[in-house]
Amino acid sequence: MSFDSILNALDDIVWGLPTIILILATGLILTIRLRGMQFSKLVRAFKSIFRKGDGQKGEVSSFGALCTALSATIGTGNIVGVATAIAAGGPGALFWMWIAALVGTATKYAECMLAVKYREHMADGHILGGPFFTIEKGMKEQTGISWKWLAVLFAIFGVCVGLFGIGTFTQINGIASAVKNAFDPETKNVAFTLFGTSYSWATVIAGIFVTVFAALVIIGGLQRISKVAQVIVPFMAVLYVFLGVSVLVMNATKIPEAFALIFKAAFAPKAVTGGIVGSMIVAMQKGIARGIFSNEAGLGSAAIAASTAQVEEPVAQGLVSMTGTFIDTIIVCTMTGLSIVIAFSNNGSFVLPVNASGEILRGVDLTSAAFSTVLGGDGISVQFLLMICLVFFAFTTILGWDYYSERCLEYLTCGKMKLVMIYRVLYIVAVAIGPYMTISQVWTIADITNGLMAWPNCIALIVLSGVAAKTTEDFFKKYPTLQSEVR
């Protein structure tokens, strides 16, 4: 059995129906128990983003914590992940991404709020928090039983996701592919050949530059990561949104048809694609998997950043954090998905484009082709802008996930920072070798580690859903309006 076959088999197990049901069920339970607050409190949540901190118990501002979280979530999943999901599951995969995001917003709120509630102040003054403490302290408080083993599992999976999944391989691979497509799409300038695959100088140079810059920021720790994120995240989001809005404005009349196609394909993919993609289960699986990969609701990762916010009230940071899911999936991913559907659909059918060799376009190639098709021109300018967006998106994700996985390792080692420094070196090495792994292997490994991370976190959120509901209810009784909250 080949390595690819083994990875695909593991992916099918980890991201089978049990995981999909667990993640959706967690979001639905929290939506019900929190009385749909991701809808009723969304406006207040966005207004809360720029509020000043209400205490000194934290390391970064609420906005800084959100940007750190967004730096990890707004990444290749928004450009490459959406395209990969549509290529495998058809336009209907986008519908399932929306469903995962709508219920996932409640999940994101709860996991971040609980992380602030159960965070710890370490001996040197810095804050450590996340699902590992939520599981260890919260579940023991609720059940009277020690669940530390589950917290340890989460932390182990968190380290693996950072080192082998979202944080390194997928991001640098996406950057290198985008740079190569922009400067050497036909691989005319070969640097070397490895295992039968030729690598362009564009890939090598991009890998070196990203690795060096990532190392310079990562060595500086949370404060430097947060400062870089607060500058890059707003800039990259505005740039990509501008590109996406341009596509949609130029094709405004086609948007209703695209939505109709997405809804139809969600339940009958073959009717829309002519049998090119799989069943409804495949559309659901790929849509939810890529949606979770993109917005990370249910993984518990954003909770690690949220726990460092300068807030006294856990609910206040939970509100700010839940906007991240809306921004990531409902806004950014939707722009990518709609652009692809509009570009390659006609008269109620969707046909995936192929390259000169007759191979179906996937990943960043599919997104680039969609934007170029819709915006017209020679496609070079669009490809260059998309490359810039992807480079910024992926670079900040590398930084954010280094922080997440470091905190998981700190929990596992009981604060032995020498081991954390060794991990930083390994993390940088993983970034360096990422460009030379195949796309299928990279995304499959990321899917597997993601799914494993979700299980401990979702179990804890279900058990503590009553605590989340009670804490939230008490907060809104105390602060019925944002004005009453700001002191």
C-alpha positions as CSV (number, residue, x, y, z in Angstrom):
1,M,0.0,0.0,0.0
2,S,1.4,3.4,-1.0
3,F,1.9,6.3,1.4
4,D,-0.9,8.2,-0.4
5,S,-3.3,5.3,0.1
6,I,-2.5,5.1,3.8
7,L,-3.1,8.8,4.2
8,N,-6.4,8.7,2.3
9,A,-7.6,5.7,4.4
10,L,-6.8,7.6,7.6
11,D,-8.5,10.7,6.3
12,D,-11.7,8.8,5.5
13,I,-11.7,7.4,9.0
14,V,-11.0,10.7,10.9
15,W,-13.3,12.8,8.7
16,G,-16.0,10.2,8.4
17,L,-19.6,10.8,9.5
18,P,-18.9,10.6,13.3
19,T,-16.6,13.6,13.2
20,I,-18.9,15.6,10.9
21,I,-21.9,14.8,13.2
22,L,-19.9,15.7,16.3
23,I,-18.8,19.1,15.0
24,L,-22.3,20.0,13.7
25,A,-24.0,18.7,16.9
26,T,-21.7,20.7,19.1
27,G,-22.5,23.9,17.1
28,L,-26.3,23.1,17.2
29,I,-26.3,22.3,20.9
30,L,-24.5,25.6,21.7
31,T,-26.7,27.5,19.3
32,I,-29.8,26.2,21.2
33,R,-28.4,26.7,24.7
34,L,-27.0,30.2,23.8
35,R,-30.4,31.1,22.2
36,G,-28.9,31.8,18.8
37,M,-26.6,34.5,20.1
38,Q,-24.4,34.3,17.0
39,F,-27.4,36.0,15.2
40,S,-28.9,38.2,17.9
41,K,-25.6,39.5,19.2
42,L,-23.5,39.7,16.0
43,V,-23.8,43.5,15.6
44,R,-22.8,44.0,19.2
45,A,-19.9,41.6,18.7
46,F,-18.5,43.6,15.7
47,K,-18.9,46.9,17.7
48,S,-16.9,45.3,20.6
49,I,-13.9,44.6,18.4
50,F,-12.3,48.0,19.1
51,R,-13.4,48.5,22.7
52,K,-10.6,49.2,25.1
53,G,-9.5,46.5,27.5
54,D,-11.3,46.5,30.9
55,G,-8.4,45.1,32.9
56,Q,-4.7,44.3,33.1
57,K,-5.2,40.5,33.2
58,G,-3.9,39.8,29.7
59,E,-1.0,40.3,27.3
60,V,-2.6,41.8,24.2
61,S,-5.8,43.8,23.4
62,S,-9.0,42.2,22.4
63,F,-8.3,43.4,18.8
64,G,-4.8,42.0,19.0
65,A,-6.1,38.6,20.2
66,L,-8.6,38.6,17.3
67,C,-5.9,39.5,14.8
68,T,-3.7,36.8,16.1
69,A,-6.6,34.3,15.7
70,L,-7.4,35.7,12.2
71,S,-3.8,35.5,11.2
72,A,-4.1,31.7,11.7
73,T,-7.6,31.3,10.2
74,I,-7.4,33.6,7.2
75,G,-4.9,31.6,5.2
76,T,-4.7,29.2,2.3
77,G,-8.0,27.7,3.3
78,N,-9.7,30.8,2.0
79,I,-8.1,30.6,-1.4
80,V,-6.8,27.0,-1.9
81,G,-9.2,25.2,0.5
82,V,-12.4,26.5,-1.0
83,A,-11.2,25.6,-4.5
84,T,-10.1,22.1,-3.3
85,A,-13.5,21.5,-1.7
86,I,-15.4,22.6,-4.9
87,A,-13.1,20.5,-7.1
88,A,-13.9,17.4,-5.0
89,G,-17.5,18.0,-4.0
90,G,-18.8,20.4,-6.5
91,P,-20.4,23.9,-5.9
92,G,-22.5,22.3,-3.1
93,A,-19.5,22.1,-0.9
94,L,-19.7,25.8,-0.4
95,F,-23.2,25.4,1.1
96,W,-21.9,23.0,3.7
97,M,-19.1,25.4,4.5
98,W,-21.8,28.0,5.3
99,I,-23.6,25.6,7.5
100,A,-20.5,24.7,9.3
101,A,-19.7,28.4,9.8
102,L,-23.2,29.4,11.0
103,V,-23.3,26.8,13.8
104,G,-19.5,27.1,14.2
105,T,-19.9,30.8,15.2
106,A,-21.6,29.6,18.4
107,T,-18.8,27.1,18.9
108,K,-16.1,29.7,18.4
109,Y,-17.8,32.0,20.9
110,A,-18.1,29.3,23.6
111,E,-14.5,27.9,23.2
112,C,-13.0,31.4,23.4
113,M,-15.2,32.5,26.3
114,L,-14.4,29.4,28.3
115,A,-10.7,29.7,27.6
116,V,-10.7,33.2,29.2
117,K,-12.7,31.8,32.1
118,Y,-10.3,29.0,32.9
119,R,-7.0,30.6,31.9
120,E,-3.9,30.5,34.2
121,H,-1.4,33.1,35.1
122,M,2.0,31.6,35.0
123,A,4.9,32.3,37.4
124,D,6.7,34.7,35.1
125,G,3.5,36.8,34.6
126,H,2.4,35.6,31.1
127,I,-1.0,34.0,30.5
128,L,-1.6,30.4,29.4
129,G,-5.0,29.3,28.3
130,G,-6.9,27.2,25.9
131,P,-9.0,24.0,25.6
132,F,-6.4,22.1,27.6
133,F,-7.3,24.1,30.7
134,T,-11.0,24.2,29.8
135,I,-10.9,20.4,29.7
136,E,-8.7,19.9,32.8
137,K,-10.3,22.5,35.1
138,G,-13.8,23.0,33.6
139,M,-14.8,19.4,33.1
140,K,-13.4,18.3,36.5
141,E,-15.4,21.2,38.1
142,Q,-18.5,20.0,36.2
143,T,-18.2,16.2,36.6
144,G,-16.0,15.7,39.6
145,I,-13.8,13.5,37.5
146,S,-10.3,14.2,36.2
147,W,-10.2,14.6,32.5
148,K,-6.5,15.6,32.3
149,W,-5.8,12.8,29.9
150,L,-8.2,14.3,27.4
151,A,-6.5,17.7,27.9
152,V,-3.2,16.1,27.2
153,L,-4.6,14.5,24.0
154,F,-5.8,17.9,22.8
155,A,-2.4,19.4,23.4
156,I,-0.6,16.6,21.6
157,F,-2.9,17.0,18.6
158,G,-2.4,20.8,18.7
159,V,1.3,20.4,18.4
160,C,0.8,18.0,15.5
161,V,-1.6,20.3,13.7
162,G,0.9,23.1,14.0
163,L,4.0,21.1,13.0
164,F,2.5,18.8,10.4
165,G,-0.8,20.4,9.3
166,I,-2.2,23.9,9.1
167,G,0.8,25.7,10.5
168,T,3.6,24.6,8.2
169,F,3.2,22.3,5.2
170,T,-0.1,23.6,3.8
171,Q,0.8,27.3,4.1
172,I,4.3,27.3,2.7
173,N,3.2,24.8,0.0
174,G,0.5,27.3,-1.0
175,I,2.9,30.2,-1.1
176,A,5.5,28.3,-3.2
177,S,2.8,27.2,-5.7
178,A,1.4,30.7,-6.1
179,V,4.9,32.2,-6.6
180,K,5.8,29.5,-9.1
181,N,2.6,30.0,-11.0
182,A,3.2,33.7,-11.2
183,F,6.9,33.6,-12.3
184,D,7.6,30.2,-13.7
185,P,4.3,28.3,-14.5
186,E,6.0,25.9,-16.9
187,T,9.0,25.1,-14.6
188,K,11.5,26.3,-17.2
189,N,14.1,27.3,-14.6
190,V,14.7,24.1,-12.7
191,A,16.7,24.3,-9.5
192,F,16.8,20.6,-8.8
193,T,14.9,17.3,-9.2
194,L,13.8,15.3,-6.2
195,F,12.1,11.8,-6.5
196,G,11.2,12.5,-10.1
197,T,9.7,15.9,-9.5
198,S,11.5,19.1,-10.8
199,Y,11.4,22.2,-8.6
200,S,11.6,25.7,-10.0
201,W,14.0,28.4,-8.7
202,A,10.8,30.4,-8.0
203,T,9.8,27.6,-5.5
204,V,13.2,27.5,-3.9
205,I,13.6,31.2,-3.5
206,A,10.0,31.7,-2.1
207,G,10.7,28.9,0.4
208,I,13.9,30.5,1.6
209,F,12.4,34.0,1.9
210,V,9.3,32.8,3.8
211,T,11.4,30.6,6.1
212,V,13.8,33.4,7.0
213,F,11.1,36.0,7.7
214,A,9.0,33.5,9.7
215,A,12.0,32.7,11.8
216,L,12.6,36.3,12.6
217,V,9.1,36.8,13.8
218,I,8.6,33.5,15.6
219,I,11.7,33.9,17.7
220,G,10.2,37.1,19.1
221,G,7.2,35.3,20.6
222,L,3.6,36.4,21.1
223,Q,4.1,40.1,21.3
224,R,6.0,40.2,18.0
225,I,3.5,37.9,16.4
226,S,0.6,40.0,17.6
227,K,2.2,43.3,16.4
228,V,2.8,41.8,12.9
229,A,-0.7,40.3,12.8
230,Q,-2.3,43.7,13.6
231,V,-0.6,45.3,10.6
232,I,-0.8,42.5,8.1
233,V,-4.3,41.0,8.8
234,P,-6.3,44.1,8.1
235,F,-4.2,44.9,5.0
236,M,-4.4,41.4,3.5
237,A,-8.2,41.1,4.2
238,V,-8.9,44.5,2.5
239,L,-6.8,43.6,-0.5
240,Y,-8.5,40.2,-1.0
241,V,-12.0,41.6,-0.3
242,F,-11.3,44.3,-2.9
243,L,-10.4,41.7,-5.5
244,G,-13.4,39.5,-4.6
245,V,-15.8,42.4,-4.6
246,S,-14.5,43.4,-8.1
247,V,-15.3,40.0,-9.4
248,L,-18.8,40.0,-7.9
249,V,-19.7,43.6,-8.9
250,M,-18.7,42.9,-12.5
251,N,-21.0,39.8,-12.5
252,A,-23.8,41.0,-10.2
253,T,-26.5,39.6,-12.5
254,K,-25.0,36.1,-12.3
255,I,-24.9,36.0,-8.5
256,P,-28.6,34.8,-8.0
257,E,-28.0,31.9,-10.5
258,A,-24.7,31.0,-8.7
259,F,-26.6,30.8,-5.4
260,A,-29.3,28.6,-6.9
261,L,-26.6,26.3,-8.4
262,I,-24.9,26.0,-5.0
263,F,-28.1,25.1,-3.2
264,K,-29.0,22.6,-5.8
265,A,-25.5,21.0,-5.9
266,A,-25.5,20.7,-2.1
267,F,-28.1,17.9,-2.3
268,A,-27.6,16.6,-5.9
269,P,-24.0,17.3,-7.0
270,K,-24.1,15.0,-10.0
271,A,-27.1,16.8,-11.4
272,V,-25.1,20.0,-11.6
273,T,-21.7,18.6,-12.5
274,G,-22.8,15.9,-14.9
275,G,-21.4,13.2,-12.6
276,I,-17.8,14.6,-12.4
277,V,-17.9,14.8,-8.6
278,G,-19.2,12.4,-6.0
279,S,-22.3,12.2,-3.9
280,M,-23.9,14.5,-1.4
281,I,-21.9,12.9,1.3
282,V,-18.7,13.9,-0.5
283,A,-19.9,17.4,-0.9
284,M,-20.8,17.6,2.8
285,Q,-17.6,16.0,3.9
286,K,-15.3,18.2,1.8
287,G,-17.3,21.4,2.5
288,I,-17.3,20.9,6.3
289,A,-13.7,19.7,6.4
290,R,-12.5,22.6,4.4
291,G,-14.8,25.0,6.3
292,I,-13.4,23.8,9.6
293,F,-9.9,24.0,8.2
294,S,-10.5,27.6,7.2
295,N,-12.4,29.1,10.2
296,E,-11.1,26.5,12.8
297,A,-14.4,26.6,14.8
298,G,-14.5,23.5,16.9
299,L,-10.7,23.0,16.9
300,G,-10.2,25.2,19.9
301,S,-7.2,26.9,18.4
302,A,-8.5,30.5,18.5
303,A,-9.3,30.0,22.1
304,I,-5.5,29.9,22.8
305,A,-5.1,33.4,21.5
306,A,-8.4,34.6,23.1
307,S,-7.2,33.6,26.5
308,T,-4.4,36.2,26.4
309,A,-6.8,39.2,25.8
310,Q,-6.8,42.1,28.3
311,V,-10.4,41.5,29.5
312,E,-12.0,40.8,32.9
313,E,-15.2,39.4,31.5
314,P,-14.8,36.1,29.5
315,V,-18.0,36.8,27.5
316,A,-16.6,40.1,26.2
317,Q,-13.8,38.3,24.5
318,G,-16.1,35.5,23.4
319,L,-18.1,38.1,21.5
320,V,-15.1,39.6,19.8
321,S,-13.7,36.1,18.9
322,M,-16.9,34.8,17.3
323,T,-16.7,37.5,14.6
324,G,-13.6,35.7,13.3
325,T,-15.7,32.8,11.9
326,F,-18.1,35.2,10.2
327,I,-15.3,37.2,8.6
328,D,-13.3,34.1,7.6
329,T,-16.1,32.0,6.0
330,I,-19.2,34.0,5.4
331,I,-17.2,36.9,3.8
332,V,-13.8,35.7,2.5
333,C,-14.6,32.1,1.6
334,T,-17.9,33.0,0.0
335,M,-16.1,35.5,-2.3
336,T,-13.7,32.8,-3.4
337,G,-16.5,30.2,-3.9
338,L,-18.9,32.5,-5.7
339,S,-16.1,33.6,-8.1
340,I,-15.3,30.0,-9.0
341,V,-19.0,29.0,-9.5
342,I,-19.7,32.2,-11.6
343,A,-16.6,31.6,-13.7
344,F,-17.3,28.0,-14.6
345,S,-21.1,27.6,-14.6
346,N,-23.4,27.9,-17.5
347,N,-27.2,27.2,-17.9
348,G,-27.5,25.5,-14.6
349,S,-24.4,23.3,-14.9
350,F,-20.9,23.5,-13.5
351,V,-17.8,22.3,-15.4
352,L,-14.3,22.2,-13.9
353,P,-11.6,23.7,-16.1
354,V,-8.6,21.8,-17.3
355,N,-5.0,22.8,-18.0
356,A,-3.0,22.3,-21.3
357,S,-2.4,18.6,-20.3
358,G,-6.1,17.9,-19.7
359,E,-5.8,17.7,-16.0
360,I,-8.6,19.3,-13.8
361,L,-7.4,22.5,-12.1
362,R,-7.4,22.4,-8.3
363,G,-6.3,24.6,-5.4
364,V,-4.8,28.0,-6.2
365,D,-4.8,27.2,-9.9
366,L,-8.6,26.9,-9.9
367,T,-9.1,30.1,-8.0
368,S,-6.6,32.0,-10.2
369,A,-8.3,30.7,-13.3
370,A,-11.7,31.8,-12.0
371,F,-10.6,35.3,-11.2
372,S,-8.8,35.6,-14.5
373,T,-11.8,34.3,-16.4
374,V,-14.2,36.7,-14.8
375,L,-12.0,39.8,-14.7
376,G,-10.6,39.3,-18.2
377,G,-7.3,40.6,-19.6
378,D,-4.2,38.4,-19.9
379,G,-4.7,37.1,-16.4
380,I,-1.2,38.0,-15.3
381,S,-2.2,41.0,-13.2
382,V,-4.9,39.0,-11.5
383,Q,-2.5,36.1,-10.9
384,F,0.0,38.4,-9.4
385,L,-2.5,40.1,-7.0
386,L,-3.8,36.6,-6.0
387,M,-0.2,35.6,-5.3
388,I,0.3,38.6,-3.0
389,C,-2.9,37.8,-1.1
390,L,-2.0,34.1,-0.7
391,V,1.5,34.9,0.4
392,F,0.3,37.3,3.1
393,F,-2.6,34.9,4.2
394,A,-0.3,31.9,4.5
395,F,2.6,33.8,6.1
396,T,0.4,35.0,9.0
397,T,-1.1,31.6,9.4
398,I,2.4,30.2,9.8
399,L,3.0,32.7,12.6
400,G,-0.4,32.1,14.3
401,W,-0.1,28.4,14.4
402,D,3.4,28.5,15.8
403,Y,2.0,30.4,18.7
404,Y,-0.9,27.9,19.2
405,S,1.3,24.8,19.0
406,E,3.9,26.4,21.3
407,R,1.3,27.0,24.0
408,C,0.1,23.4,23.7
409,L,3.7,22.2,24.1
410,E,4.1,24.5,27.1
411,Y,1.1,22.8,28.7
412,L,2.5,19.4,28.0
413,T,5.9,20.2,29.4
414,C,4.6,22.1,32.4
415,G,6.3,25.3,31.2
416,K,9.7,24.1,30.2
417,M,10.6,26.9,27.8
418,K,13.8,25.3,26.6
419,L,11.8,22.6,25.0
420,V,9.6,25.2,23.4
421,M,12.7,26.9,21.9
422,I,13.7,23.6,20.4
423,Y,10.2,23.2,19.0
424,R,10.5,26.6,17.3
425,V,13.6,25.4,15.5
426,L,11.7,22.2,14.4
427,Y,8.8,24.3,13.3
428,I,11.0,26.5,11.1
429,V,12.6,23.4,9.6
430,A,9.1,22.1,8.7
431,V,8.4,25.4,7.0
432,A,11.6,25.0,5.0
433,I,10.8,21.6,3.7
434,G,7.1,22.3,3.0
435,P,7.4,23.5,-0.6
436,Y,8.7,20.1,-1.7
437,M,5.8,18.0,-0.5
438,T,2.9,17.1,-2.9
439,I,-0.4,19.0,-2.6
440,S,-2.5,15.9,-2.0
441,Q,-0.2,14.7,0.8
442,V,-0.1,18.1,2.4
443,W,-3.9,18.6,2.5
444,T,-4.6,15.0,3.6
445,I,-2.2,15.3,6.6
446,A,-3.8,18.6,7.5
447,D,-7.3,17.1,7.4
448,I,-6.2,14.2,9.6
449,T,-4.6,16.3,12.4
450,N,-7.5,18.8,12.3
451,G,-10.1,16.1,12.8
452,L,-8.2,14.6,15.8
453,M,-7.9,18.0,17.4
454,A,-11.6,18.6,17.2
455,W,-12.7,15.6,19.2
456,P,-11.4,16.5,22.7
457,N,-12.5,20.1,22.3
458,C,-16.0,19.3,21.1
459,I,-16.6,16.8,23.9
460,A,-15.6,19.5,26.4
461,L,-17.8,22.1,24.8
462,I,-20.9,19.8,25.0
463,V,-20.2,18.9,28.7
464,L,-19.7,22.6,29.5
465,S,-22.5,24.0,27.4
466,G,-24.5,24.7,30.5
467,V,-21.7,26.6,32.0
468,A,-21.3,28.6,28.8
469,A,-25.0,29.4,28.8
470,K,-25.1,30.5,32.5
471,T,-22.0,32.7,32.2
472,T,-23.4,34.3,29.1
473,E,-26.8,34.9,30.7
474,D,-25.3,36.5,33.8
475,F,-23.1,38.8,31.6
476,F,-26.0,40.2,29.6
477,K,-28.1,40.7,32.7
478,K,-25.2,42.7,34.1
479,Y,-24.4,44.5,30.8
480,P,-27.5,44.7,28.7
481,T,-25.9,47.1,26.3
482,L,-22.3,47.7,25.0
483,Q,-22.4,51.2,26.6
484,S,-23.1,49.7,30.0
485,E,-20.2,47.2,29.5
486,V,-17.6,49.9,28.7
487,R,-16.4,51.4,31.9
